[in-house]
Amino acid sequence: MRTPLLPDVRDGVPPWVQAFLRAVRQALMALVHGVPDRMGRAVTFRDLVEMGLATQEVAERQAQEGR
């Protein structure tokens, strides 16, 4: 399942809220979607399972343990 892109920050909110939301959006876009650098995308347990580097069981256990 693909994570949808976050929308741009709308006008009409205070400037400090816009700045905060833009910073959060930029950080999430980099980690989740690899924007603008695909090499900066976070690797998930699901990615490791799909690549055959971990089993589903191990990945689920690690995710539950918060590692």
ABEGO torsion letter per residue (X at the ends): XBBBBBBBBBBGBBAAAAAAAAAAAAAAAAAAAGOABAAABBBBAAAAAAAGABBAAAAAAAAAAGX
